[in-house]
Amino acid sequence: MPHRHFAALAFLLLAAAPLAAQADPALDRANKLLARTPLVDGHNDLPWEIRTDSAHPGDVAAYDLRTRTRGHTDIARLRAGHVGGQFWSIYVPGDVCDSGCARIQLEQFDIAKRMIARYPEVLEYTTTAAGLESAWKRKKIASLLGMEGGHVIENSLGALRAYYDLGARYMTLTHNVTLAWADAAMDTAAHGGLTKFGEEVVREMNRMGMLVDLSHTSPGTMSDVLDVAVAPVIFSHSSARALVDHPRDVPDSILVRLKQNGGVVMVTFVPGFTSRAIADSQTSYQAQVAQLTAGVTDTAQRRSIIRQFRSTHPMPKATIADIADHIDHIKKVAGVDHVGLGGDFDGIDDTPVGLEDVSTYPALFAELIRRGWSDADLQKLAGGNTIRVLRQAEQVAARLQRERQPSTATIGSMDGK
């Protein structure tokens, strides 16, 4: 081949290289944007994943984040996803409290804090908005703690304050069990929302600076909290009920009120909450399973029938577009200042296609870029709104602590229980 042909080939290869690197301009822009703004996720269940690890339950060292883990989260994937701040969920199932919640909750604080301390070159424990921003500027992943389920305070404001002192910076008022003072979304409504003591829990959280998390709560509880709260609230992992009619999602009536409160809905990636195709198929799926198993009393036979049906009738999959639809809807109804991210990684068995783990946030941002989102709005979604809410809660707490002392109310004195 003549030399001039080699030169021409070399020129073509060099010219093609930049085109290959720019094959997806939206993804390239997303990565660049997330490199210069902190991405803050509101909910990751890794501490519970470590506790329940089948090989080494509760062993922080054995669940090595420096290697690729079996779950959704490890250091390499956190870095690839540009995660700059993470609320680690210190979760306790709501159905264990007959034997006491406090021991398990304390153990979850211990697991989360030991996990953070094990990787000081990457993770940095913090409890404040300023600490979050400082850690991110030094290329650390700011690590905050959020309790999932108010059952853990066992109807005690003193316990609530103790958990705040241990580092909890939000508390989800309920998990899936209605409490003596608050209704849950996935359980029977016993109070129509909050009781008087439940209102006092909210006031005390505002006084301390602990964010009130309304994920998992009933619409009545959400509404009652918005009547009482003087600091912004959060939904640490919820989506829009107008798109998928699931009890875990947020009705538009609450989204409208969120503007005045100043709070933020952190959109979750849970397929059953975010995919209308899944929601529509579940009703049909359940009806068909009921028909197939009608009259079958043998448990093993029933399970075999269900397994066979599942193998031939796979459920639809959620997609990145589904998640982006929820983000767009909340932006439209509540405003761009009131939407964030709460993936619920390591707390879900299935994930949307394209959002399989914590490395995939740039793909979601690329989808929103294709939909016309501006960089300024994407920065608010990524972490700006969540940091603002945390800072405003701190400012409200500083004022309230000058005005009143810690509450000594009890559920007996307020609700007669």
SEMARNU-103146 format. One record per residue (C-alpha): chain; x, y, z. Coordinates in steps of 0.2 Angstrom, whole numbers, padded with zeros to 4 digits, always signed. Layout:
! SEMARNU-103146
<rec chaine="A" u="X" v="Y" w="Z"/>
...
END
This chain:
! SEMARNU-103146
<rec chaine="A" u="+0000" v="+0000" w="+0000"/>
<rec chaine="A" u="+0007" v="+0017" w="-0005"/>
<rec chaine="A" u="+0013" v="+0028" w="+0010"/>
<rec chaine="A" u="+0000" v="+0041" w="+0006"/>
<rec chaine="A" u="-0014" v="+0028" w="+0009"/>
<rec chaine="A" u="-0006" v="+0025" w="+0026"/>
<rec chaine="A" u="-0007" v="+0043" w="+0030"/>
<rec chaine="A" u="-0025" v="+0044" w="+0024"/>
<rec chaine="A" u="-0030" v="+0030" w="+0035"/>
<rec chaine="A" u="-0021" v="+0037" w="+0050"/>
<rec chaine="A" u="-0030" v="+0054" w="+0047"/>
<rec chaine="A" u="-0047" v="+0045" w="+0047"/>
<rec chaine="A" u="-0043" v="+0035" w="+0063"/>
<rec chaine="A" u="-0038" v="+0051" w="+0072"/>
<rec chaine="A" u="-0053" v="+0060" w="+0065"/>
<rec chaine="A" u="-0064" v="+0046" w="+0071"/>
<rec chaine="A" u="-0057" v="+0046" w="+0089"/>
<rec chaine="A" u="-0066" v="+0061" w="+0095"/>
<rec chaine="A" u="-0082" v="+0056" w="+0087"/>
<rec chaine="A" u="-0081" v="+0040" w="+0096"/>
<rec chaine="A" u="-0078" v="+0049" w="+0113"/>
<rec chaine="A" u="-0093" v="+0060" w="+0109"/>
<rec chaine="A" u="-0105" v="+0046" w="+0103"/>
<rec chaine="A" u="-0117" v="+0051" w="+0117"/>
<rec chaine="A" u="-0116" v="+0070" w="+0119"/>
<rec chaine="A" u="-0130" v="+0069" w="+0133"/>
<rec chaine="A" u="-0120" v="+0057" w="+0143"/>
<rec chaine="A" u="-0104" v="+0066" w="+0141"/>
<rec chaine="A" u="-0113" v="+0082" w="+0147"/>
<rec chaine="A" u="-0121" v="+0073" w="+0162"/>
<rec chaine="A" u="-0104" v="+0066" w="+0167"/>
<rec chaine="A" u="-0096" v="+0084" w="+0166"/>
<rec chaine="A" u="-0110" v="+0092" w="+0176"/>
<rec chaine="A" u="-0110" v="+0079" w="+0190"/>
<rec chaine="A" u="-0091" v="+0081" w="+0191"/>
<rec chaine="A" u="-0094" v="+0099" w="+0196"/>
<rec chaine="A" u="-0110" v="+0098" w="+0207"/>
<rec chaine="A" u="-0113" v="+0086" w="+0222"/>
<rec chaine="A" u="-0126" v="+0072" w="+0219"/>
<rec chaine="A" u="-0135" v="+0068" w="+0235"/>
<rec chaine="A" u="-0145" v="+0052" w="+0236"/>
<rec chaine="A" u="-0158" v="+0051" w="+0250"/>
<rec chaine="A" u="-0159" v="+0033" w="+0253"/>
<rec chaine="A" u="-0147" v="+0018" w="+0252"/>
<rec chaine="A" u="-0150" v="+0002" w="+0262"/>
<rec chaine="A" u="-0132" v="-0004" w="+0262"/>
<rec chaine="A" u="-0131" v="-0005" w="+0281"/>
<rec chaine="A" u="-0146" v="-0018" w="+0282"/>
<rec chaine="A" u="-0138" v="-0027" w="+0267"/>
<rec chaine="A" u="-0123" v="-0029" w="+0277"/>
<rec chaine="A" u="-0133" v="-0035" w="+0292"/>
<rec chaine="A" u="-0142" v="-0048" w="+0282"/>
<rec chaine="A" u="-0128" v="-0054" w="+0271"/>
<rec chaine="A" u="-0130" v="-0073" w="+0271"/>
<rec chaine="A" u="-0111" v="-0077" w="+0271"/>
<rec chaine="A" u="-0105" v="-0065" w="+0285"/>
<rec chaine="A" u="-0120" v="-0056" w="+0293"/>
<rec chaine="A" u="-0116" v="-0040" w="+0301"/>
<rec chaine="A" u="-0098" v="-0041" w="+0296"/>
<rec chaine="A" u="-0092" v="-0024" w="+0289"/>
<rec chaine="A" u="-0075" v="-0030" w="+0285"/>
<rec chaine="A" u="-0081" v="-0045" w="+0275"/>
<rec chaine="A" u="-0093" v="-0035" w="+0265"/>
<rec chaine="A" u="-0078" v="-0026" w="+0257"/>
<rec chaine="A" u="-0083" v="-0011" w="+0247"/>
<rec chaine="A" u="-0066" v="-0010" w="+0239"/>
<rec chaine="A" u="-0071" v="-0025" w="+0229"/>
<rec chaine="A" u="-0087" v="-0027" w="+0218"/>
<rec chaine="A" u="-0100" v="-0032" w="+0230"/>
<rec chaine="A" u="-0115" v="-0044" w="+0226"/>
<rec chaine="A" u="-0127" v="-0029" w="+0229"/>
<rec chaine="A" u="-0129" v="-0012" w="+0221"/>
<rec chaine="A" u="-0116" v="-0002" w="+0230"/>
<rec chaine="A" u="-0097" v="-0002" w="+0231"/>
<rec chaine="A" u="-0083" v="+0011" w="+0230"/>
<rec chaine="A" u="-0080" v="+0009" w="+0212"/>
<rec chaine="A" u="-0098" v="+0011" w="+0207"/>
<rec chaine="A" u="-0101" v="+0025" w="+0219"/>
<rec chaine="A" u="-0087" v="+0035" w="+0210"/>
<rec chaine="A" u="-0093" v="+0030" w="+0193"/>
<rec chaine="A" u="-0110" v="+0037" w="+0198"/>
<rec chaine="A" u="-0103" v="+0053" w="+0204"/>
<rec chaine="A" u="-0111" v="+0051" w="+0221"/>
<rec chaine="A" u="-0106" v="+0065" w="+0232"/>
<rec chaine="A" u="-0117" v="+0063" w="+0247"/>
<rec chaine="A" u="-0127" v="+0048" w="+0253"/>
<rec chaine="A" u="-0140" v="+0046" w="+0267"/>
<rec chaine="A" u="-0137" v="+0029" w="+0273"/>
<rec chaine="A" u="-0153" v="+0021" w="+0279"/>
<rec chaine="A" u="-0152" v="+0014" w="+0297"/>
<rec chaine="A" u="-0168" v="+0003" w="+0295"/>
<rec chaine="A" u="-0177" v="-0008" w="+0307"/>
<rec chaine="A" u="-0192" v="-0018" w="+0301"/>
<rec chaine="A" u="-0208" v="-0012" w="+0309"/>
<rec chaine="A" u="-0214" v="-0029" w="+0314"/>
<rec chaine="A" u="-0200" v="-0033" w="+0326"/>
<rec chaine="A" u="-0204" v="-0021" w="+0340"/>
<rec chaine="A" u="-0214" v="-0033" w="+0350"/>
<rec chaine="A" u="-0197" v="-0039" w="+0356"/>
<rec chaine="A" u="-0190" v="-0021" w="+0356"/>
<rec chaine="A" u="-0183" v="-0009" w="+0343"/>
<rec chaine="A" u="-0169" v="+0000" w="+0352"/>
<rec chaine="A" u="-0156" v="-0014" w="+0352"/>
<rec chaine="A" u="-0158" v="-0017" w="+0333"/>
<rec chaine="A" u="-0158" v="+0002" w="+0330"/>
<rec chaine="A" u="-0142" v="+0004" w="+0340"/>
<rec chaine="A" u="-0134" v="-0010" w="+0330"/>
<rec chaine="A" u="-0138" v="-0002" w="+0314"/>
<rec chaine="A" u="-0130" v="+0014" w="+0319"/>
<rec chaine="A" u="-0115" v="+0004" w="+0324"/>
<rec chaine="A" u="-0114" v="-0005" w="+0307"/>
<rec chaine="A" u="-0117" v="+0011" w="+0297"/>
<rec chaine="A" u="-0103" v="+0021" w="+0307"/>
<rec chaine="A" u="-0091" v="+0006" w="+0306"/>
<rec chaine="A" u="-0094" v="+0005" w="+0287"/>
<rec chaine="A" u="-0091" v="+0024" w="+0285"/>
<rec chaine="A" u="-0075" v="+0023" w="+0296"/>
<rec chaine="A" u="-0068" v="+0008" w="+0287"/>
<rec chaine="A" u="-0065" v="+0019" w="+0271"/>
<rec chaine="A" u="-0059" v="+0036" w="+0277"/>
<rec chaine="A" u="-0051" v="+0039" w="+0260"/>
<rec chaine="A" u="-0068" v="+0039" w="+0252"/>
<rec chaine="A" u="-0082" v="+0041" w="+0264"/>
<rec chaine="A" u="-0083" v="+0055" w="+0277"/>
<rec chaine="A" u="-0096" v="+0055" w="+0291"/>
<rec chaine="A" u="-0105" v="+0071" w="+0293"/>
<rec chaine="A" u="-0122" v="+0078" w="+0300"/>
<rec chaine="A" u="-0123" v="+0095" w="+0292"/>
<rec chaine="A" u="-0126" v="+0104" w="+0276"/>
<rec chaine="A" u="-0109" v="+0113" w="+0278"/>
<rec chaine="A" u="-0100" v="+0096" w="+0282"/>
<rec chaine="A" u="-0108" v="+0088" w="+0266"/>
<rec chaine="A" u="-0102" v="+0102" w="+0255"/>
<rec chaine="A" u="-0085" v="+0102" w="+0263"/>
<rec chaine="A" u="-0083" v="+0083" w="+0261"/>
<rec chaine="A" u="-0088" v="+0084" w="+0243"/>
<rec chaine="A" u="-0075" v="+0098" w="+0239"/>
<rec chaine="A" u="-0062" v="+0087" w="+0246"/>
<rec chaine="A" u="-0068" v="+0073" w="+0234"/>
<rec chaine="A" u="-0075" v="+0062" w="+0248"/>
<rec chaine="A" u="-0093" v="+0055" w="+0248"/>
<rec chaine="A" u="-0102" v="+0064" w="+0263"/>
<rec chaine="A" u="-0111" v="+0051" w="+0273"/>
<rec chaine="A" u="-0126" v="+0055" w="+0283"/>
<rec chaine="A" u="-0138" v="+0044" w="+0293"/>
<rec chaine="A" u="-0157" v="+0043" w="+0291"/>
<rec chaine="A" u="-0168" v="+0032" w="+0302"/>
<rec chaine="A" u="-0182" v="+0023" w="+0292"/>
<rec chaine="A" u="-0197" v="+0021" w="+0304"/>
<rec chaine="A" u="-0203" v="+0030" w="+0319"/>
<rec chaine="A" u="-0208" v="+0014" w="+0328"/>
<rec chaine="A" u="-0189" v="+0014" w="+0334"/>
<rec chaine="A" u="-0193" v="+0029" w="+0346"/>
<rec chaine="A" u="-0205" v="+0017" w="+0355"/>
<rec chaine="A" u="-0217" v="+0032" w="+0359"/>
<rec chaine="A" u="-0203" v="+0042" w="+0367"/>
<rec chaine="A" u="-0197" v="+0059" w="+0363"/>
<rec chaine="A" u="-0181" v="+0056" w="+0374"/>
<rec chaine="A" u="-0177" v="+0041" w="+0363"/>
<rec chaine="A" u="-0179" v="+0053" w="+0348"/>
<rec chaine="A" u="-0167" v="+0065" w="+0355"/>
<rec chaine="A" u="-0155" v="+0051" w="+0359"/>
<rec chaine="A" u="-0155" v="+0045" w="+0341"/>
<rec chaine="A" u="-0152" v="+0063" w="+0335"/>
<rec chaine="A" u="-0137" v="+0064" w="+0346"/>
<rec chaine="A" u="-0131" v="+0048" w="+0338"/>
<rec chaine="A" u="-0131" v="+0056" w="+0321"/>
<rec chaine="A" u="-0148" v="+0053" w="+0314"/>
<rec chaine="A" u="-0153" v="+0068" w="+0302"/>
<rec chaine="A" u="-0169" v="+0062" w="+0296"/>
<rec chaine="A" u="-0183" v="+0050" w="+0302"/>
<rec chaine="A" u="-0196" v="+0042" w="+0291"/>
<rec chaine="A" u="-0211" v="+0044" w="+0302"/>
<rec chaine="A" u="-0218" v="+0027" w="+0298"/>
<rec chaine="A" u="-0212" v="+0012" w="+0289"/>
<rec chaine="A" u="-0226" v="-0001" w="+0283"/>
<rec chaine="A" u="-0234" v="-0002" w="+0300"/>
<rec chaine="A" u="-0246" v="+0011" w="+0307"/>
<rec chaine="A" u="-0240" v="+0017" w="+0324"/>
<rec chaine="A" u="-0249" v="+0023" w="+0340"/>
<rec chaine="A" u="-0247" v="+0041" w="+0333"/>
<rec chaine="A" u="-0246" v="+0040" w="+0314"/>
<rec chaine="A" u="-0254" v="+0031" w="+0300"/>
<rec chaine="A" u="-0243" v="+0022" w="+0287"/>
<rec chaine="A" u="-0247" v="+0021" w="+0268"/>
<rec chaine="A" u="-0246" v="+0002" w="+0268"/>
<rec chaine="A" u="-0257" v="-0002" w="+0283"/>
<rec chaine="A" u="-0274" v="+0002" w="+0290"/>
<rec chaine="A" u="-0277" v="+0021" w="+0294"/>
<rec chaine="A" u="-0281" v="+0021" w="+0313"/>
<rec chaine="A" u="-0280" v="+0040" w="+0316"/>
<rec chaine="A" u="-0283" v="+0049" w="+0300"/>
<rec chaine="A" u="-0265" v="+0055" w="+0300"/>
<rec chaine="A" u="-0256" v="+0061" w="+0315"/>
<rec chaine="A" u="-0262" v="+0060" w="+0333"/>
<rec chaine="A" u="-0258" v="+0075" w="+0345"/>
<rec chaine="A" u="-0242" v="+0066" w="+0351"/>
<rec chaine="A" u="-0238" v="+0063" w="+0333"/>
<rec chaine="A" u="-0239" v="+0082" w="+0330"/>
<rec chaine="A" u="-0227" v="+0084" w="+0345"/>
<rec chaine="A" u="-0215" v="+0072" w="+0337"/>
<rec chaine="A" u="-0214" v="+0083" w="+0322"/>
<rec chaine="A" u="-0212" v="+0099" w="+0332"/>
<rec chaine="A" u="-0198" v="+0091" w="+0342"/>
<rec chaine="A" u="-0189" v="+0085" w="+0326"/>
<rec chaine="A" u="-0191" v="+0103" w="+0319"/>
<rec chaine="A" u="-0183" v="+0110" w="+0336"/>
<rec chaine="A" u="-0168" v="+0098" w="+0335"/>
<rec chaine="A" u="-0165" v="+0100" w="+0316"/>
<rec chaine="A" u="-0170" v="+0082" w="+0311"/>
<rec chaine="A" u="-0178" v="+0081" w="+0294"/>
<rec chaine="A" u="-0196" v="+0074" w="+0294"/>
<rec chaine="A" u="-0197" v="+0061" w="+0281"/>
<rec chaine="A" u="-0214" v="+0057" w="+0274"/>
<rec chaine="A" u="-0210" v="+0042" w="+0263"/>
<rec chaine="A" u="-0220" v="+0027" w="+0269"/>
<rec chaine="A" u="-0234" v="+0038" w="+0277"/>
<rec chaine="A" u="-0252" v="+0039" w="+0272"/>
<rec chaine="A" u="-0259" v="+0055" w="+0263"/>
<rec chaine="A" u="-0267" v="+0060" w="+0280"/>
<rec chaine="A" u="-0251" v="+0059" w="+0289"/>
<rec chaine="A" u="-0242" v="+0069" w="+0275"/>
<rec chaine="A" u="-0256" v="+0082" w="+0276"/>
<rec chaine="A" u="-0256" v="+0084" w="+0295"/>
<rec chaine="A" u="-0237" v="+0085" w="+0295"/>
<rec chaine="A" u="-0238" v="+0100" w="+0283"/>
<rec chaine="A" u="-0250" v="+0108" w="+0294"/>
<rec chaine="A" u="-0238" v="+0107" w="+0309"/>
<rec chaine="A" u="-0220" v="+0108" w="+0302"/>
<rec chaine="A" u="-0211" v="+0124" w="+0302"/>
<rec chaine="A" u="-0196" v="+0117" w="+0293"/>
<rec chaine="A" u="-0195" v="+0109" w="+0276"/>
<rec chaine="A" u="-0199" v="+0090" w="+0275"/>
<rec chaine="A" u="-0192" v="+0077" w="+0264"/>
<rec chaine="A" u="-0199" v="+0061" w="+0255"/>
<rec chaine="A" u="-0183" v="+0051" w="+0255"/>
<rec chaine="A" u="-0188" v="+0038" w="+0242"/>
<rec chaine="A" u="-0205" v="+0041" w="+0234"/>
<rec chaine="A" u="-0212" v="+0045" w="+0217"/>
<rec chaine="A" u="-0228" v="+0053" w="+0209"/>
<rec chaine="A" u="-0245" v="+0045" w="+0212"/>
<rec chaine="A" u="-0253" v="+0053" w="+0197"/>
<rec chaine="A" u="-0242" v="+0042" w="+0186"/>
<rec chaine="A" u="-0243" v="+0026" w="+0196"/>
<rec chaine="A" u="-0257" v="+0024" w="+0209"/>
<rec chaine="A" u="-0247" v="+0016" w="+0222"/>
<rec chaine="A" u="-0249" v="+0020" w="+0241"/>
<rec chaine="A" u="-0231" v="+0023" w="+0242"/>
<rec chaine="A" u="-0231" v="+0038" w="+0230"/>
<rec chaine="A" u="-0236" v="+0056" w="+0233"/>
<rec chaine="A" u="-0252" v="+0063" w="+0228"/>
<rec chaine="A" u="-0253" v="+0079" w="+0218"/>
<rec chaine="A" u="-0262" v="+0088" w="+0232"/>
<rec chaine="A" u="-0247" v="+0085" w="+0243"/>
<rec chaine="A" u="-0235" v="+0090" w="+0229"/>
<rec chaine="A" u="-0244" v="+0107" w="+0228"/>
<rec chaine="A" u="-0242" v="+0110" w="+0246"/>
<rec chaine="A" u="-0224" v="+0106" w="+0246"/>
<rec chaine="A" u="-0220" v="+0122" w="+0237"/>
<rec chaine="A" u="-0226" v="+0132" w="+0252"/>
<rec chaine="A" u="-0216" v="+0121" w="+0264"/>
<rec chaine="A" u="-0200" v="+0121" w="+0254"/>
<rec chaine="A" u="-0198" v="+0102" w="+0255"/>
<rec chaine="A" u="-0191" v="+0090" w="+0242"/>
<rec chaine="A" u="-0197" v="+0073" w="+0235"/>
<rec chaine="A" u="-0182" v="+0062" w="+0232"/>
<rec chaine="A" u="-0188" v="+0051" w="+0217"/>
<rec chaine="A" u="-0186" v="+0033" w="+0220"/>
<rec chaine="A" u="-0181" v="+0019" w="+0207"/>
<rec chaine="A" u="-0192" v="+0005" w="+0214"/>
<rec chaine="A" u="-0200" v="-0003" w="+0199"/>
<rec chaine="A" u="-0217" v="-0006" w="+0207"/>
<rec chaine="A" u="-0219" v="+0012" w="+0212"/>
<rec chaine="A" u="-0213" v="+0020" w="+0196"/>
<rec chaine="A" u="-0219" v="+0009" w="+0181"/>
<rec chaine="A" u="-0237" v="+0010" w="+0175"/>
<rec chaine="A" u="-0234" v="-0005" w="+0165"/>
<rec chaine="A" u="-0229" v="-0015" w="+0180"/>
<rec chaine="A" u="-0244" v="-0008" w="+0190"/>
<rec chaine="A" u="-0256" v="-0012" w="+0176"/>
<rec chaine="A" u="-0250" v="-0030" w="+0174"/>
<rec chaine="A" u="-0249" v="-0033" w="+0193"/>
<rec chaine="A" u="-0268" v="-0033" w="+0194"/>
<rec chaine="A" u="-0270" v="-0045" w="+0179"/>
<rec chaine="A" u="-0256" v="-0055" w="+0186"/>
<rec chaine="A" u="-0264" v="-0057" w="+0203"/>
<rec chaine="A" u="-0281" v="-0062" w="+0195"/>
<rec chaine="A" u="-0273" v="-0075" w="+0184"/>
<rec chaine="A" u="-0263" v="-0083" w="+0199"/>
<rec chaine="A" u="-0279" v="-0083" w="+0209"/>
<rec chaine="A" u="-0288" v="-0092" w="+0196"/>
<rec chaine="A" u="-0274" v="-0105" w="+0193"/>
<rec chaine="A" u="-0272" v="-0108" w="+0212"/>
<rec chaine="A" u="-0291" v="-0108" w="+0216"/>
<rec chaine="A" u="-0295" v="-0124" w="+0227"/>
<rec chaine="A" u="-0276" v="-0129" w="+0228"/>
<rec chaine="A" u="-0273" v="-0131" w="+0247"/>
<rec chaine="A" u="-0256" v="-0140" w="+0246"/>
<rec chaine="A" u="-0243" v="-0126" w="+0249"/>
<rec chaine="A" u="-0229" v="-0134" w="+0239"/>
<rec chaine="A" u="-0241" v="-0137" w="+0224"/>
<rec chaine="A" u="-0247" v="-0119" w="+0225"/>
<rec chaine="A" u="-0229" v="-0113" w="+0225"/>
<rec chaine="A" u="-0225" v="-0124" w="+0210"/>
<rec chaine="A" u="-0240" v="-0117" w="+0200"/>
<rec chaine="A" u="-0234" v="-0099" w="+0204"/>
<rec chaine="A" u="-0216" v="-0102" w="+0199"/>
<rec chaine="A" u="-0221" v="-0110" w="+0183"/>
<rec chaine="A" u="-0233" v="-0096" w="+0179"/>
<rec chaine="A" u="-0219" v="-0083" w="+0183"/>
<rec chaine="A" u="-0207" v="-0092" w="+0171"/>
<rec chaine="A" u="-0219" v="-0091" w="+0156"/>
<rec chaine="A" u="-0227" v="-0074" w="+0161"/>
<rec chaine="A" u="-0212" v="-0062" w="+0165"/>
<rec chaine="A" u="-0217" v="-0045" w="+0172"/>
<rec chaine="A" u="-0213" v="-0029" w="+0163"/>
<rec chaine="A" u="-0197" v="-0020" w="+0167"/>
<rec chaine="A" u="-0196" v="-0002" w="+0173"/>
<rec chaine="A" u="-0185" v="+0010" w="+0163"/>
<rec chaine="A" u="-0175" v="+0025" w="+0164"/>
<rec chaine="A" u="-0189" v="+0034" w="+0155"/>
<rec chaine="A" u="-0201" v="+0029" w="+0169"/>
<rec chaine="A" u="-0190" v="+0037" w="+0182"/>
<rec chaine="A" u="-0188" v="+0053" w="+0171"/>
<rec chaine="A" u="-0207" v="+0054" w="+0169"/>
<rec chaine="A" u="-0209" v="+0055" w="+0188"/>
<rec chaine="A" u="-0195" v="+0068" w="+0190"/>
<rec chaine="A" u="-0203" v="+0078" w="+0176"/>
<rec chaine="A" u="-0221" v="+0077" w="+0184"/>
<rec chaine="A" u="-0214" v="+0083" w="+0201"/>
<rec chaine="A" u="-0205" v="+0097" w="+0193"/>
<rec chaine="A" u="-0221" v="+0102" w="+0184"/>
<rec chaine="A" u="-0233" v="+0101" w="+0199"/>
<rec chaine="A" u="-0221" v="+0106" w="+0214"/>
<rec chaine="A" u="-0208" v="+0115" w="+0205"/>
<rec chaine="A" u="-0189" v="+0111" w="+0201"/>
<rec chaine="A" u="-0184" v="+0117" w="+0218"/>
<rec chaine="A" u="-0194" v="+0102" w="+0226"/>
<rec chaine="A" u="-0187" v="+0087" w="+0217"/>
<rec chaine="A" u="-0172" v="+0076" w="+0221"/>
<rec chaine="A" u="-0166" v="+0058" w="+0221"/>
<rec chaine="A" u="-0168" v="+0043" w="+0232"/>
<rec chaine="A" u="-0164" v="+0027" w="+0223"/>
<rec chaine="A" u="-0167" v="+0014" w="+0237"/>
<rec chaine="A" u="-0152" v="+0004" w="+0231"/>
<rec chaine="A" u="-0148" v="-0011" w="+0241"/>
<rec chaine="A" u="-0166" v="-0010" w="+0247"/>
<rec chaine="A" u="-0175" v="-0017" w="+0231"/>
<rec chaine="A" u="-0173" v="-0034" w="+0223"/>
<rec chaine="A" u="-0176" v="-0027" w="+0205"/>
<rec chaine="A" u="-0171" v="-0011" w="+0197"/>
<rec chaine="A" u="-0176" v="-0002" w="+0181"/>
<rec chaine="A" u="-0167" v="-0006" w="+0165"/>
<rec chaine="A" u="-0152" v="+0006" w="+0164"/>
<rec chaine="A" u="-0152" v="+0010" w="+0183"/>
<rec chaine="A" u="-0145" v="-0006" w="+0189"/>
<rec chaine="A" u="-0134" v="+0001" w="+0203"/>
<rec chaine="A" u="-0126" v="+0017" w="+0210"/>
<rec chaine="A" u="-0115" v="+0019" w="+0195"/>
<rec chaine="A" u="-0129" v="+0023" w="+0183"/>
<rec chaine="A" u="-0135" v="+0041" w="+0189"/>
<rec chaine="A" u="-0126" v="+0049" w="+0174"/>
<rec chaine="A" u="-0138" v="+0039" w="+0162"/>
<rec chaine="A" u="-0153" v="+0046" w="+0171"/>
<rec chaine="A" u="-0146" v="+0064" w="+0169"/>
<rec chaine="A" u="-0142" v="+0060" w="+0151"/>
<rec chaine="A" u="-0161" v="+0056" w="+0149"/>
<rec chaine="A" u="-0166" v="+0072" w="+0157"/>
<rec chaine="A" u="-0154" v="+0082" w="+0146"/>
<rec chaine="A" u="-0162" v="+0074" w="+0130"/>
<rec chaine="A" u="-0179" v="+0081" w="+0137"/>
<rec chaine="A" u="-0172" v="+0098" w="+0138"/>
<rec chaine="A" u="-0167" v="+0101" w="+0156"/>
<rec chaine="A" u="-0155" v="+0115" w="+0159"/>
<rec chaine="A" u="-0139" v="+0113" w="+0169"/>
<rec chaine="A" u="-0145" v="+0124" w="+0183"/>
<rec chaine="A" u="-0161" v="+0113" w="+0185"/>
<rec chaine="A" u="-0151" v="+0097" w="+0185"/>
<rec chaine="A" u="-0139" v="+0104" w="+0198"/>
<rec chaine="A" u="-0154" v="+0107" w="+0209"/>
<rec chaine="A" u="-0160" v="+0089" w="+0206"/>
<rec chaine="A" u="-0143" v="+0082" w="+0209"/>
<rec chaine="A" u="-0141" v="+0089" w="+0226"/>
<rec chaine="A" u="-0144" v="+0107" w="+0227"/>
<rec chaine="A" u="-0162" v="+0105" w="+0233"/>
<rec chaine="A" u="-0158" v="+0092" w="+0247"/>
<rec chaine="A" u="-0143" v="+0103" w="+0253"/>
<rec chaine="A" u="-0154" v="+0118" w="+0254"/>
<rec chaine="A" u="-0168" v="+0108" w="+0264"/>
<rec chaine="A" u="-0155" v="+0102" w="+0276"/>
<rec chaine="A" u="-0148" v="+0119" w="+0279"/>
<rec chaine="A" u="-0165" v="+0127" w="+0281"/>
<rec chaine="A" u="-0169" v="+0114" w="+0294"/>
<rec chaine="A" u="-0153" v="+0118" w="+0303"/>
<rec chaine="A" u="-0158" v="+0137" w="+0303"/>
<rec chaine="A" u="-0175" v="+0133" w="+0309"/>
<rec chaine="A" u="-0168" v="+0122" w="+0323"/>
<rec chaine="A" u="-0156" v="+0136" w="+0329"/>
<rec chaine="A" u="-0171" v="+0148" w="+0331"/>
<rec chaine="A" u="-0183" v="+0136" w="+0339"/>
<rec chaine="A" u="-0169" v="+0131" w="+0352"/>
<rec chaine="A" u="-0168" v="+0149" w="+0357"/>
<rec chaine="A" u="-0187" v="+0149" w="+0360"/>
<rec chaine="A" u="-0191" v="+0133" w="+0369"/>
<rec chaine="A" u="-0184" v="+0119" w="+0379"/>
<rec chaine="A" u="-0185" v="+0100" w="+0374"/>
<rec chaine="A" u="-0202" v="+0093" w="+0375"/>
<rec chaine="A" u="-0207" v="+0082" w="+0390"/>
<rec chaine="A" u="-0223" v="+0077" w="+0383"/>
<rec chaine="A" u="-0228" v="+0059" w="+0383"/>
<rec chaine="A" u="-0241" v="+0049" w="+0372"/>
<rec chaine="A" u="-0251" v="+0046" w="+0388"/>
<rec chaine="A" u="-0252" v="+0064" w="+0392"/>
<rec chaine="A" u="-0257" v="+0069" w="+0374"/>
<rec chaine="A" u="-0267" v="+0055" w="+0367"/>
<rec chaine="A" u="-0272" v="+0046" w="+0383"/>
<rec chaine="A" u="-0263" v="+0030" w="+0378"/>
END
